[in-house]
Each structure stands twice: as C-alpha cells, then as structure tokens.
Amino acid sequence: MIIVWLLLIVLTTTLQISCAKKSSPDEQKNCKTCKVFGGDGVNNVIHEEQVCSDDEEKDLHSRFPGREIKCQ
C-alpha cells in the first residue's frame, strides 16, 4: 500500500512539472523586450525589460514617465 502511495505522489509531481514546462514557452511567445531611452537619443538605453502583458507594459511606462520607450 505504501508503494502505491509513493508511486502516486511521484506521478503527480512529474505531471505537474511537465505541465509547467509546457506553459512557459507559450507565455514567452507573447513577451516583448522594452527599452527605455535616456535624454541623449536612441543610443542611450537606460533600462531594458521583458514584458509579457499589457499591465506589465503600463507599469513600465508609469515607472519611467516622460521617457521614450520602445517595445518589440
């Protein structure tokens, strides 16, 4: 009986790990790299960050008000 419970725990853990790994690449497909530029032009990147949602991008804009930000 103990062996059955241990096997069940191992299978459950393995399934959860494999599902988590599958979702990560899908989330990364929707991510963009955003660059925040300083006052010296487009060659002066003062911050770079990967954003994966509209909320994260809005947060980036709110943290750097008045700065030029390009995401792609």
CHARMM-style PDB file with segment names, atoms N, HN, CA, C and O in Angstrom:
ATOM      1  N   MET     1       0.819  -1.193   0.000  1.00  0.00      PROA
ATOM      2  CA  MET     1       0.000   0.000   0.000  1.00  0.00      PROA
ATOM      3  C   MET     1       0.867   1.261   0.000  1.00  0.00      PROA
ATOM      4  O   MET     1       0.543   2.236  -0.678  1.00  0.00      PROA
ATOM      5  N   ILE     2       1.956   1.245   0.751  1.00  0.00      PROA
ATOM      6  HN  ILE     2       2.219   0.453   1.303  1.00  0.00      PROA
ATOM      7  CA  ILE     2       2.857   2.393   0.795  1.00  0.00      PROA
ATOM      8  C   ILE     2       3.493   2.630  -0.569  1.00  0.00      PROA
ATOM      9  O   ILE     2       3.674   3.774  -0.987  1.00  0.00      PROA
ATOM     10  N   ILE     3       3.828   1.558  -1.254  1.00  0.00      PROA
ATOM     11  HN  ILE     3       3.681   0.629  -0.915  1.00  0.00      PROA
ATOM     12  CA  ILE     3       4.437   1.671  -2.582  1.00  0.00      PROA
ATOM     13  C   ILE     3       3.468   2.339  -3.548  1.00  0.00      PROA
ATOM     14  O   ILE     3       3.883   3.157  -4.368  1.00  0.00      PROA
ATOM     15  N   VAL     4       2.198   2.007  -3.465  1.00  0.00      PROA
ATOM     16  HN  VAL     4       1.860   1.342  -2.798  1.00  0.00      PROA
ATOM     17  CA  VAL     4       1.184   2.603  -4.338  1.00  0.00      PROA
ATOM     18  C   VAL     4       1.086   4.108  -4.073  1.00  0.00      PROA
ATOM     19  O   VAL     4       1.006   4.895  -5.017  1.00  0.00      PROA
ATOM     20  N   TRP     5       1.091   4.515  -2.802  1.00  0.00      PROA
ATOM     21  HN  TRP     5       1.155   3.876  -2.035  1.00  0.00      PROA
ATOM     22  CA  TRP     5       1.016   5.930  -2.464  1.00  0.00      PROA
ATOM     23  C   TRP     5       2.251   6.684  -2.948  1.00  0.00      PROA
ATOM     24  O   TRP     5       2.144   7.798  -3.463  1.00  0.00      PROA
ATOM     25  N   LEU     6       3.420   6.075  -2.782  1.00  0.00      PROA
ATOM     26  HN  LEU     6       3.507   5.171  -2.364  1.00  0.00      PROA
ATOM     27  CA  LEU     6       4.646   6.721  -3.257  1.00  0.00      PROA
ATOM     28  C   LEU     6       4.644   6.861  -4.777  1.00  0.00      PROA
ATOM     29  O   LEU     6       5.054   7.892  -5.310  1.00  0.00      PROA
ATOM     30  N   LEU     7       4.189   5.844  -5.460  1.00  0.00      PROA
ATOM     31  HN  LEU     7       3.856   5.006  -5.028  1.00  0.00      PROA
ATOM     32  CA  LEU     7       4.101   5.900  -6.920  1.00  0.00      PROA
ATOM     33  C   LEU     7       3.127   6.988  -7.356  1.00  0.00      PROA
ATOM     34  O   LEU     7       3.400   7.723  -8.306  1.00  0.00      PROA
ATOM     35  N   LEU     8       2.013   7.093  -6.679  1.00  0.00      PROA
ATOM     36  HN  LEU     8       1.792   6.497  -5.908  1.00  0.00      PROA
ATOM     37  CA  LEU     8       1.027   8.126  -6.990  1.00  0.00      PROA
ATOM     38  C   LEU     8       1.606   9.532  -6.780  1.00  0.00      PROA
ATOM     39  O   LEU     8       1.369  10.428  -7.591  1.00  0.00      PROA
ATOM     40  N   ILE     9       2.341   9.719  -5.725  1.00  0.00      PROA
ATOM     41  HN  ILE     9       2.533   8.991  -5.067  1.00  0.00      PROA
ATOM     42  CA  ILE     9       2.971  11.019  -5.451  1.00  0.00      PROA
ATOM     43  C   ILE     9       3.991  11.362  -6.536  1.00  0.00      PROA
ATOM     44  O   ILE     9       4.033  12.494  -7.017  1.00  0.00      PROA
ATOM     45  N   VAL    10       4.805  10.390  -6.918  1.00  0.00      PROA
ATOM     46  HN  VAL    10       4.771   9.470  -6.528  1.00  0.00      PROA
ATOM     47  CA  VAL    10       5.820  10.617  -7.946  1.00  0.00      PROA
ATOM     48  C   VAL    10       5.156  10.956  -9.285  1.00  0.00      PROA
ATOM     49  O   VAL    10       5.593  11.879  -9.971  1.00  0.00      PROA
ATOM     50  N   LEU    11       4.132  10.238  -9.652  1.00  0.00      PROA
ATOM     51  HN  LEU    11       3.777   9.487  -9.095  1.00  0.00      PROA
ATOM     52  CA  LEU    11       3.438  10.506 -10.919  1.00  0.00      PROA
ATOM     53  C   LEU    11       2.773  11.885 -10.914  1.00  0.00      PROA
ATOM     54  O   LEU    11       2.827  12.604 -11.912  1.00  0.00      PROA
ATOM     55  N   THR    12       2.157  12.246  -9.813  1.00  0.00      PROA
ATOM     56  HN  THR    12       2.113  11.661  -9.002  1.00  0.00      PROA
ATOM     57  CA  THR    12       1.511  13.549  -9.709  1.00  0.00      PROA
ATOM     58  C   THR    12       2.527  14.682  -9.823  1.00  0.00      PROA
ATOM     59  O   THR    12       2.292  15.668 -10.522  1.00  0.00      PROA
ATOM     60  N   THR    13       3.635  14.538  -9.145  1.00  0.00      PROA
ATOM     61  HN  THR    13       3.826  13.737  -8.577  1.00  0.00      PROA
ATOM     62  CA  THR    13       4.685  15.552  -9.195  1.00  0.00      PROA
ATOM     63  C   THR    13       5.261  15.672 -10.602  1.00  0.00      PROA
ATOM     64  O   THR    13       5.480  16.781 -11.089  1.00  0.00      PROA
ATOM     65  N   THR    14       5.501  14.565 -11.241  1.00  0.00      PROA
ATOM     66  HN  THR    14       5.323  13.664 -10.845  1.00  0.00      PROA
ATOM     67  CA  THR    14       6.040  14.557 -12.592  1.00  0.00      PROA
ATOM     68  C   THR    14       5.080  15.229 -13.566  1.00  0.00      PROA
ATOM     69  O   THR    14       5.508  15.997 -14.428  1.00  0.00      PROA
ATOM     70  N   LEU    15       3.817  14.953 -13.439  1.00  0.00      PROA
ATOM     71  HN  LEU    15       3.469  14.329 -12.739  1.00  0.00      PROA
ATOM     72  CA  LEU    15       2.811  15.558 -14.307  1.00  0.00      PROA
ATOM     73  C   LEU    15       2.760  17.067 -14.107  1.00  0.00      PROA
ATOM     74  O   LEU    15       2.673  17.809 -15.086  1.00  0.00      PROA
ATOM     75  N   GLN    16       2.811  17.532 -12.882  1.00  0.00      PROA
ATOM     76  HN  GLN    16       2.882  16.929 -12.087  1.00  0.00      PROA
ATOM     77  CA  GLN    16       2.779  18.965 -12.612  1.00  0.00      PROA
ATOM     78  C   GLN    16       4.000  19.664 -13.189  1.00  0.00      PROA
ATOM     79  O   GLN    16       3.880  20.759 -13.740  1.00  0.00      PROA
ATOM     80  N   ILE    17       5.152  19.060 -13.074  1.00  0.00      PROA
ATOM     81  HN  ILE    17       5.249  18.171 -12.627  1.00  0.00      PROA
ATOM     82  CA  ILE    17       6.379  19.656 -13.602  1.00  0.00      PROA
ATOM     83  C   ILE    17       6.325  19.718 -15.123  1.00  0.00      PROA
ATOM     84  O   ILE    17       6.708  20.730 -15.710  1.00  0.00      PROA
ATOM     85  N   SER    18       5.863  18.668 -15.762  1.00  0.00      PROA
ATOM     86  HN  SER    18       5.552  17.846 -15.285  1.00  0.00      PROA
ATOM     87  CA  SER    18       5.810  18.662 -17.227  1.00  0.00      PROA
ATOM     88  C   SER    18       4.801  19.676 -17.744  1.00  0.00      PROA
ATOM     89  O   SER    18       5.037  20.295 -18.782  1.00  0.00      PROA
ATOM     90  N   CYS    19       3.686  19.860 -17.052  1.00  0.00      PROA
ATOM     91  HN  CYS    19       3.494  19.357 -16.209  1.00  0.00      PROA
ATOM     92  CA  CYS    19       2.705  20.858 -17.472  1.00  0.00      PROA
ATOM     93  C   CYS    19       3.259  22.269 -17.297  1.00  0.00      PROA
ATOM     94  O   CYS    19       3.007  23.135 -18.135  1.00  0.00      PROA
ATOM     95  N   ALA    20       3.986  22.507 -16.259  1.00  0.00      PROA
ATOM     96  HN  ALA    20       4.192  21.803 -15.578  1.00  0.00      PROA
ATOM     97  CA  ALA    20       4.573  23.826 -16.018  1.00  0.00      PROA
ATOM     98  C   ALA    20       5.593  24.159 -17.098  1.00  0.00      PROA
ATOM     99  O   ALA    20       5.655  25.303 -17.550  1.00  0.00      PROA
ATOM    100  N   LYS    21       6.378  23.204 -17.514  1.00  0.00      PROA
ATOM    101  HN  LYS    21       6.328  22.275 -17.147  1.00  0.00      PROA
ATOM    102  CA  LYS    21       7.368  23.437 -18.554  1.00  0.00      PROA
ATOM    103  C   LYS    21       6.700  23.716 -19.886  1.00  0.00      PROA
ATOM    104  O   LYS    21       7.223  24.511 -20.666  1.00  0.00      PROA
ATOM    105  N   LYS    22       5.571  23.100 -20.178  1.00  0.00      PROA
ATOM    106  HN  LYS    22       5.146  22.453 -19.544  1.00  0.00      PROA
ATOM    107  CA  LYS    22       4.886  23.324 -21.438  1.00  0.00      PROA
ATOM    108  C   LYS    22       4.275  24.720 -21.507  1.00  0.00      PROA
ATOM    109  O   LYS    22       4.225  25.309 -22.587  1.00  0.00      PROA
ATOM    110  N   SER    23       3.816  25.259 -20.394  1.00  0.00      PROA
ATOM    111  HN  SER    23       3.858  24.781 -19.517  1.00  0.00      PROA
ATOM    112  CA  SER    23       3.177  26.569 -20.424  1.00  0.00      PROA
ATOM    113  C   SER    23       4.188  27.707 -20.538  1.00  0.00      PROA
ATOM    114  O   SER    23       3.852  28.775 -21.048  1.00  0.00      PROA
ATOM    115  N   SER    24       5.392  27.503 -20.082  1.00  0.00      PROA
ATOM    116  HN  SER    24       5.665  26.635 -19.667  1.00  0.00      PROA
ATOM    117  CA  SER    24       6.389  28.570 -20.103  1.00  0.00      PROA
ATOM    118  C   SER    24       6.745  29.047 -21.510  1.00  0.00      PROA
ATOM    119  O   SER    24       6.753  30.258 -21.733  1.00  0.00      PROA
ATOM    120  N   PRO    25       7.037  28.177 -22.463  1.00  0.00      PROA
ATOM    121  CA  PRO    25       7.353  28.668 -23.806  1.00  0.00      PROA
ATOM    122  C   PRO    25       6.189  29.407 -24.458  1.00  0.00      PROA
ATOM    123  O   PRO    25       6.416  30.357 -25.208  1.00  0.00      PROA
ATOM    124  N   ASP    26       4.952  28.997 -24.193  1.00  0.00      PROA
ATOM    125  HN  ASP    26       4.768  28.225 -23.584  1.00  0.00      PROA
ATOM    126  CA  ASP    26       3.803  29.685 -24.753  1.00  0.00      PROA
ATOM    127  C   ASP    26       3.707  31.098 -24.213  1.00  0.00      PROA
ATOM    128  O   ASP    26       3.377  32.024 -24.954  1.00  0.00      PROA
ATOM    129  N   GLU    27       3.993  31.275 -22.933  1.00  0.00      PROA
ATOM    130  HN  GLU    27       4.261  30.522 -22.331  1.00  0.00      PROA
ATOM    131  CA  GLU    27       3.949  32.602 -22.343  1.00  0.00      PROA
ATOM    132  C   GLU    27       5.048  33.476 -22.922  1.00  0.00      PROA
ATOM    133  O   GLU    27       4.845  34.676 -23.104  1.00  0.00      PROA
ATOM    134  N   GLN    28       6.195  32.908 -23.210  1.00  0.00      PROA
ATOM    135  HN  GLN    28       6.361  31.933 -23.062  1.00  0.00      PROA
ATOM    136  CA  GLN    28       7.310  33.683 -23.725  1.00  0.00      PROA
ATOM    137  C   GLN    28       7.058  34.142 -25.157  1.00  0.00      PROA
ATOM    138  O   GLN    28       7.644  35.137 -25.582  1.00  0.00      PROA
ATOM    139  N   LYS    29       6.210  33.453 -25.913  1.00  0.00      PROA
ATOM    140  HN  LYS    29       5.734  32.645 -25.568  1.00  0.00      PROA
ATOM    141  CA  LYS    29       5.901  33.876 -27.275  1.00  0.00      PROA
ATOM    142  C   LYS    29       5.201  35.227 -27.278  1.00  0.00      PROA
ATOM    143  O   LYS    29       5.338  35.983 -28.240  1.00  0.00      PROA
ATOM    144  N   ASN    30       4.460  35.547 -26.237  1.00  0.00      PROA
ATOM    145  HN  ASN    30       4.349  34.933 -25.456  1.00  0.00      PROA
ATOM    146  CA  ASN    30       3.731  36.799 -26.156  1.00  0.00      PROA
ATOM    147  C   ASN    30       4.539  37.904 -25.504  1.00  0.00      PROA
ATOM    148  O   ASN    30       4.034  39.016 -25.348  1.00  0.00      PROA
ATOM    149  N   CYS    31       5.765  37.637 -25.124  1.00  0.00      PROA
ATOM    150  HN  CYS    31       6.176  36.734 -25.250  1.00  0.00      PROA
ATOM    151  CA  CYS    31       6.581  38.625 -24.436  1.00  0.00      PROA
ATOM    152  C   CYS    31       7.294  39.533 -25.435  1.00  0.00      PROA
ATOM    153  O   CYS    31       7.600  39.135 -26.559  1.00  0.00      PROA
ATOM    154  N   LYS    32       7.549  40.769 -24.990  1.00  0.00      PROA
ATOM    155  HN  LYS    32       7.300  41.092 -24.077  1.00  0.00      PROA
ATOM    156  CA  LYS    32       8.277  41.742 -25.791  1.00  0.00      PROA
ATOM    157  C   LYS    32       9.420  42.288 -24.948  1.00  0.00      PROA
ATOM    158  O   LYS    32       9.342  42.318 -23.720  1.00  0.00      PROA
ATOM    159  N   THR    33      10.469  42.715 -25.613  1.00  0.00      PROA
ATOM    160  HN  THR    33      10.532  42.691 -26.611  1.00  0.00      PROA
ATOM    161  CA  THR    33      11.565  43.388 -24.929  1.00  0.00      PROA
ATOM    162  C   THR    33      11.369  44.884 -25.093  1.00  0.00      PROA
ATOM    163  O   THR    33      11.286  45.393 -26.211  1.00  0.00      PROA
ATOM    164  N   CYS    34      11.297  45.586 -23.964  1.00  0.00      PROA
ATOM    165  HN  CYS    34      11.364  45.172 -23.056  1.00  0.00      PROA
ATOM    166  CA  CYS    34      11.108  47.033 -23.972  1.00  0.00      PROA
ATOM    167  C   CYS    34      12.402  47.704 -23.541  1.00  0.00      PROA
ATOM    168  O   CYS    34      13.077  47.262 -22.612  1.00  0.00      PROA
ATOM    169  N   LYS    35      12.728  48.782 -24.243  1.00  0.00      PROA
ATOM    170  HN  LYS    35      12.180  49.141 -24.998  1.00  0.00      PROA
ATOM    171  CA  LYS    35      13.920  49.567 -23.918  1.00  0.00      PROA
ATOM    172  C   LYS    35      13.486  50.975 -23.555  1.00  0.00      PROA
ATOM    173  O   LYS    35      12.669  51.590 -24.240  1.00  0.00      PROA
ATOM    174  N   VAL    36      14.053  51.473 -22.458  1.00  0.00      PROA
ATOM    175  HN  VAL    36      14.717  50.974 -21.902  1.00  0.00      PROA
ATOM    176  CA  VAL    36      13.806  52.834 -22.016  1.00  0.00      PROA
ATOM    177  C   VAL    36      15.041  53.659 -22.383  1.00  0.00      PROA
ATOM    178  O   VAL    36      16.164  53.312 -22.018  1.00  0.00      PROA
ATOM    179  N   PHE    37      14.814  54.752 -23.108  1.00  0.00      PROA
ATOM    180  HN  PHE    37      13.901  55.033 -23.404  1.00  0.00      PROA
ATOM    181  CA  PHE    37      15.920  55.557 -23.603  1.00  0.00      PROA
ATOM    182  C   PHE    37      16.091  56.810 -22.759  1.00  0.00      PROA
ATOM    183  O   PHE    37      15.125  57.398 -22.271  1.00  0.00      PROA
ATOM    184  N   GLY    38      17.367  57.205 -22.600  1.00  0.00      PROA
ATOM    185  HN  GLY    38      18.152  56.729 -22.996  1.00  0.00      PROA
ATOM    186  CA  GLY    38      17.697  58.419 -21.870  1.00  0.00      PROA
ATOM    187  C   GLY    38      17.561  59.638 -22.762  1.00  0.00      PROA
ATOM    188  O   GLY    38      17.132  59.523 -23.910  1.00  0.00      PROA
ATOM    189  N   GLY    39      17.915  60.787 -22.253  1.00  0.00      PROA
ATOM    190  HN  GLY    39      18.263  60.880 -21.321  1.00  0.00      PROA
ATOM    191  CA  GLY    39      17.768  62.033 -22.991  1.00  0.00      PROA
ATOM    192  C   GLY    39      18.769  62.228 -24.104  1.00  0.00      PROA
ATOM    193  O   GLY    39      18.644  63.181 -24.874  1.00  0.00      PROA
ATOM    194  N   ASP    40      19.763  61.356 -24.220  1.00  0.00      PROA
ATOM    195  HN  ASP    40      19.864  60.582 -23.595  1.00  0.00      PROA
ATOM    196  CA  ASP    40      20.820  61.528 -25.219  1.00  0.00      PROA
ATOM    197  C   ASP    40      20.518  60.857 -26.550  1.00  0.00      PROA
ATOM    198  O   ASP    40      21.401  60.772 -27.403  1.00  0.00      PROA
ATOM    199  N   GLY    41      19.303  60.382 -26.747  1.00  0.00      PROA
ATOM    200  HN  GLY    41      18.586  60.451 -26.054  1.00  0.00      PROA
ATOM    201  CA  GLY    41      18.940  59.751 -28.013  1.00  0.00      PROA
ATOM    202  C   GLY    41      18.763  58.256 -27.886  1.00  0.00      PROA
ATOM    203  O   GLY    41      18.829  57.692 -26.794  1.00  0.00      PROA
ATOM    204  N   VAL    42      18.535  57.617 -29.040  1.00  0.00      PROA
ATOM    205  HN  VAL    42      18.481  58.075 -29.927  1.00  0.00      PROA
ATOM    206  CA  VAL    42      18.210  56.187 -29.051  1.00  0.00      PROA
ATOM    207  C   VAL    42      19.404  55.295 -28.756  1.00  0.00      PROA
ATOM    208  O   VAL    42      19.231  54.092 -28.561  1.00  0.00      PROA
ATOM    209  N   ASN    43      20.595  55.843 -28.719  1.00  0.00      PROA
ATOM    210  HN  ASN    43      20.735  56.820 -28.878  1.00  0.00      PROA
ATOM    211  CA  ASN    43      21.775  55.035 -28.407  1.00  0.00      PROA
ATOM    212  C   ASN    43      22.010  54.911 -26.912  1.00  0.00      PROA
ATOM    213  O   ASN    43      22.888  54.161 -26.487  1.00  0.00      PROA
ATOM    214  N   ASN    44      21.240  55.634 -26.107  1.00  0.00      PROA
ATOM    215  HN  ASN    44      20.527  56.244 -26.453  1.00  0.00      PROA
ATOM    216  CA  ASN    44      21.433  55.632 -24.660  1.00  0.00      PROA
ATOM    217  C   ASN    44      20.284  54.877 -23.981  1.00  0.00      PROA
ATOM    218  O   ASN    44      19.306  55.485 -23.545  1.00  0.00      PROA
ATOM    219  N   VAL    45      20.411  53.564 -23.897  1.00  0.00      PROA
ATOM    220  HN  VAL    45      21.205  53.071 -24.251  1.00  0.00      PROA
ATOM    221  CA  VAL    45      19.394  52.735 -23.240  1.00  0.00      PROA
ATOM    222  C   VAL    45      19.694  52.739 -21.743  1.00  0.00      PROA
ATOM    223  O   VAL    45      20.757  52.291 -21.311  1.00  0.00      PROA
ATOM    224  N   ILE    46      18.736  53.256 -20.948  1.00  0.00      PROA
ATOM    225  HN  ILE    46      17.873  53.620 -21.298  1.00  0.00      PROA
ATOM    226  CA  ILE    46      18.960  53.319 -19.505  1.00  0.00      PROA
ATOM    227  C   ILE    46      18.321  52.151 -18.764  1.00  0.00      PROA
ATOM    228  O   ILE    46      18.648  51.891 -17.606  1.00  0.00      PROA
ATOM    229  N   HSD    47      17.404  51.443 -19.438  1.00  0.00      PROA
ATOM    230  HN  HSD    47      17.138  51.654 -20.379  1.00  0.00      PROA
ATOM    231  CA  HSD    47      16.753  50.282 -18.805  1.00  0.00      PROA
ATOM    232  C   HSD    47      16.194  49.389 -19.904  1.00  0.00      PROA
ATOM    233  O   HSD    47      15.684  49.872 -20.915  1.00  0.00      PROA
ATOM    234  N   GLU    48      16.298  48.083 -19.692  1.00  0.00      PROA
ATOM    235  HN  GLU    48      16.712  47.691 -18.871  1.00  0.00      PROA
ATOM    236  CA  GLU    48      15.737  47.108 -20.629  1.00  0.00      PROA
ATOM    237  C   GLU    48      15.014  46.056 -19.818  1.00  0.00      PROA
ATOM    238  O   GLU    48      15.516  45.584 -18.798  1.00  0.00      PROA
ATOM    239  N   GLU    49      13.809  45.688 -20.286  1.00  0.00      PROA
ATOM    240  HN  GLU    49      13.400  46.071 -21.115  1.00  0.00      PROA
ATOM    241  CA  GLU    49      12.977  44.750 -19.521  1.00  0.00      PROA
ATOM    242  C   GLU    49      12.090  43.955 -20.464  1.00  0.00      PROA
ATOM    243  O   GLU    49      11.640  44.466 -21.489  1.00  0.00      PROA
ATOM    244  N   GLN    50      11.844  42.705 -20.110  1.00  0.00      PROA
ATOM    245  HN  GLN    50      12.209  42.290 -19.276  1.00  0.00      PROA
ATOM    246  CA  GLN    50      10.933  41.871 -20.879  1.00  0.00      PROA
ATOM    247  C   GLN    50       9.551  41.952 -20.243  1.00  0.00      PROA
ATOM    248  O   GLN    50       9.401  41.713 -19.044  1.00  0.00      PROA
ATOM    249  N   VAL    51       8.537  42.289 -21.047  1.00  0.00      PROA
ATOM    250  HN  VAL    51       8.659  42.483 -22.020  1.00  0.00      PROA
ATOM    251  CA  VAL    51       7.165  42.371 -20.565  1.00  0.00      PROA
ATOM    252  C   VAL    51       6.326  41.360 -21.320  1.00  0.00      PROA
ATOM    253  O   VAL    51       6.511  41.146 -22.518  1.00  0.00      PROA
ATOM    254  N   CYS    52       5.393  40.734 -20.593  1.00  0.00      PROA
ATOM    255  HN  CYS    52       5.243  40.907 -19.620  1.00  0.00      PROA
ATOM    256  CA  CYS    52       4.587  39.672 -21.189  1.00  0.00      PROA
ATOM    257  C   CYS    52       3.089  39.972 -21.140  1.00  0.00      PROA
ATOM    258  O   CYS    52       2.280  39.134 -21.539  1.00  0.00      PROA
ATOM    259  N   SER    53       2.712  41.150 -20.658  1.00  0.00      PROA
ATOM    260  HN  SER    53       3.369  41.830 -20.334  1.00  0.00      PROA
ATOM    261  CA  SER    53       1.300  41.507 -20.614  1.00  0.00      PROA
ATOM    262  C   SER    53       1.165  43.015 -20.757  1.00  0.00      PROA
ATOM    263  O   SER    53       2.132  43.761 -20.599  1.00  0.00      PROA
ATOM    264  N   ASP    54      -0.057  43.447 -21.060  1.00  0.00      PROA
ATOM    265  HN  ASP    54      -0.842  42.841 -21.188  1.00  0.00      PROA
ATOM    266  CA  ASP    54      -0.318  44.878 -21.181  1.00  0.00      PROA
ATOM    267  C   ASP    54      -0.126  45.587 -19.842  1.00  0.00      PROA
ATOM    268  O   ASP    54       0.351  46.721 -19.795  1.00  0.00      PROA
ATOM    269  N   ASP    55      -0.501  44.911 -18.757  1.00  0.00      PROA
ATOM    270  HN  ASP    55      -0.888  43.990 -18.795  1.00  0.00      PROA
ATOM    271  CA  ASP    55      -0.338  45.504 -17.433  1.00  0.00      PROA
ATOM    272  C   ASP    55       1.132  45.741 -17.101  1.00  0.00      PROA
ATOM    273  O   ASP    55       1.476  46.773 -16.523  1.00  0.00      PROA
ATOM    274  N   GLU    56       1.998  44.803 -17.459  1.00  0.00      PROA
ATOM    275  HN  GLU    56       1.718  43.965 -17.928  1.00  0.00      PROA
ATOM    276  CA  GLU    56       3.427  44.966 -17.212  1.00  0.00      PROA
ATOM    277  C   GLU    56       3.986  46.131 -18.035  1.00  0.00      PROA
ATOM    278  O   GLU    56       4.844  46.877 -17.563  1.00  0.00      PROA
ATOM    279  N   GLU    57       3.491  46.278 -19.268  1.00  0.00      PROA
ATOM    280  HN  GLU    57       2.794  45.671 -19.651  1.00  0.00      PROA
ATOM    281  CA  GLU    57       3.954  47.377 -20.111  1.00  0.00      PROA
ATOM    282  C   GLU    57       3.474  48.725 -19.559  1.00  0.00      PROA
ATOM    283  O   GLU    57       4.229  49.697 -19.563  1.00  0.00      PROA
ATOM    284  N   LYS    58       2.237  48.787 -19.090  1.00  0.00      PROA
ATOM    285  HN  LYS    58       1.624  47.997 -19.088  1.00  0.00      PROA
ATOM    286  CA  LYS    58       1.722  50.015 -18.478  1.00  0.00      PROA
ATOM    287  C   LYS    58       2.527  50.365 -17.228  1.00  0.00      PROA
ATOM    288  O   LYS    58       2.814  51.536 -16.981  1.00  0.00      PROA
ATOM    289  N   ASP    59       2.891  49.352 -16.440  1.00  0.00      PROA
ATOM    290  HN  ASP    59       2.659  48.401 -16.640  1.00  0.00      PROA
ATOM    291  CA  ASP    59       3.701  49.581 -15.245  1.00  0.00      PROA
ATOM    292  C   ASP    59       5.069  50.153 -15.613  1.00  0.00      PROA
ATOM    293  O   ASP    59       5.576  51.048 -14.937  1.00  0.00      PROA
ATOM    294  N   LEU    60       5.653  49.639 -16.670  1.00  0.00      PROA
ATOM    295  HN  LEU    60       5.241  48.912 -17.219  1.00  0.00      PROA
ATOM    296  CA  LEU    60       6.951  50.148 -17.130  1.00  0.00      PROA
ATOM    297  C   LEU    60       6.834  51.622 -17.517  1.00  0.00      PROA
ATOM    298  O   LEU    60       7.693  52.429 -17.162  1.00  0.00      PROA
ATOM    299  N   HSD    61       5.774  51.969 -18.243  1.00  0.00      PROA
ATOM    300  HN  HSD    61       5.076  51.313 -18.531  1.00  0.00      PROA
ATOM    301  CA  HSD    61       5.572  53.370 -18.648  1.00  0.00      PROA
ATOM    302  C   HSD    61       5.354  54.267 -17.427  1.00  0.00      PROA
ATOM    303  O   HSD    61       5.800  55.414 -17.414  1.00  0.00      PROA
ATOM    304  N   SER    62       4.679  53.755 -16.413  1.00  0.00      PROA
ATOM    305  HN  SER    62       4.316  52.823 -16.423  1.00  0.00      PROA
ATOM    306  CA  SER    62       4.431  54.571 -15.224  1.00  0.00      PROA
ATOM    307  C   SER    62       5.701  54.765 -14.384  1.00  0.00      PROA
ATOM    308  O   SER    62       5.837  55.767 -13.681  1.00  0.00      PROA
ATOM    309  N   ARG    63       6.631  53.800 -14.461  1.00  0.00      PROA
ATOM    310  HN  ARG    63       6.520  52.987 -15.032  1.00  0.00      PROA
ATOM    311  CA  ARG    63       7.883  53.925 -13.712  1.00  0.00      PROA
ATOM    312  C   ARG    63       8.872  54.867 -14.381  1.00  0.00      PROA
ATOM    313  O   ARG    63       9.778  55.384 -13.727  1.00  0.00      PROA
ATOM    314  N   PHE    64       8.701  55.097 -15.697  1.00  0.00      PROA
ATOM    315  HN  PHE    64       7.965  54.677 -16.228  1.00  0.00      PROA
ATOM    316  CA  PHE    64       9.602  55.980 -16.441  1.00  0.00      PROA
ATOM    317  C   PHE    64       8.786  57.036 -17.196  1.00  0.00      PROA
ATOM    318  O   PHE    64       8.779  57.046 -18.427  1.00  0.00      PROA
ATOM    319  N   PRO    65       8.102  57.921 -16.469  1.00  0.00      PROA
ATOM    320  CA  PRO    65       7.273  58.931 -17.141  1.00  0.00      PROA
ATOM    321  C   PRO    65       8.140  59.916 -17.933  1.00  0.00      PROA
ATOM    322  O   PRO    65       9.196  60.350 -17.472  1.00  0.00      PROA
ATOM    323  N   GLY    66       7.672  60.253 -19.122  1.00  0.00      PROA
ATOM    324  HN  GLY    66       6.814  59.900 -19.496  1.00  0.00      PROA
ATOM    325  CA  GLY    66       8.376  61.218 -19.954  1.00  0.00      PROA
ATOM    326  C   GLY    66       9.534  60.641 -20.742  1.00  0.00      PROA
ATOM    327  O   GLY    66      10.129  61.351 -21.553  1.00  0.00      PROA
ATOM    328  N   ARG    67       9.870  59.388 -20.535  1.00  0.00      PROA
ATOM    329  HN  ARG    67       9.386  58.812 -19.876  1.00  0.00      PROA
ATOM    330  CA  ARG    67      10.964  58.750 -21.266  1.00  0.00      PROA
ATOM    331  C   ARG    67      10.434  58.070 -22.528  1.00  0.00      PROA
ATOM    332  O   ARG    67       9.289  57.618 -22.571  1.00  0.00      PROA
ATOM    333  N   GLU    68      11.273  58.006 -23.537  1.00  0.00      PROA
ATOM    334  HN  GLU    68      12.203  58.372 -23.502  1.00  0.00      PROA
ATOM    335  CA  GLU    68      10.910  57.281 -24.742  1.00  0.00      PROA
ATOM    336  C   GLU    68      11.089  55.785 -24.483  1.00  0.00      PROA
ATOM    337  O   GLU    68      12.151  55.340 -24.047  1.00  0.00      PROA
ATOM    338  N   ILE    69      10.031  55.019 -24.759  1.00  0.00      PROA
ATOM    339  HN  ILE    69       9.169  55.381 -25.112  1.00  0.00      PROA
ATOM    340  CA  ILE    69      10.055  53.565 -24.527  1.00  0.00      PROA
ATOM    341  C   ILE    69       9.613  52.877 -25.803  1.00  0.00      PROA
ATOM    342  O   ILE    69       8.561  53.193 -26.358  1.00  0.00      PROA
ATOM    343  N   LYS    70      10.419  51.936 -26.266  1.00  0.00      PROA
ATOM    344  HN  LYS    70      11.274  51.678 -25.815  1.00  0.00      PROA
ATOM    345  CA  LYS    70      10.068  51.164 -27.462  1.00  0.00      PROA
ATOM    346  C   LYS    70      10.051  49.684 -27.091  1.00  0.00      PROA
ATOM    347  O   LYS    70      10.972  49.170 -26.455  1.00  0.00      PROA
ATOM    348  N   CYS    71       8.987  49.021 -27.502  1.00  0.00      PROA
ATOM    349  HN  CYS    71       8.239  49.438 -28.019  1.00  0.00      PROA
ATOM    350  CA  CYS    71       8.840  47.589 -27.248  1.00  0.00      PROA
ATOM    351  C   CYS    71       8.691  46.841 -28.556  1.00  0.00      PROA
ATOM    352  O   CYS    71       7.980  47.287 -29.456  1.00  0.00      PROA
ATOM    353  N   GLN    72       9.356  45.709 -28.662  1.00  0.00      PROA
ATOM    354  HN  GLN    72       9.934  45.347 -27.931  1.00  0.00      PROA
ATOM    355  CA  GLN    72       9.210  44.851 -29.848  1.00  0.00      PROA
ATOM    356  C   GLN    72       9.444  43.419 -29.497  1.00  0.00      PROA
ATOM    357  OT1 GLN    72       9.365  42.549 -30.364  1.00  0.00      PROA
TER     358      GLN     72
END
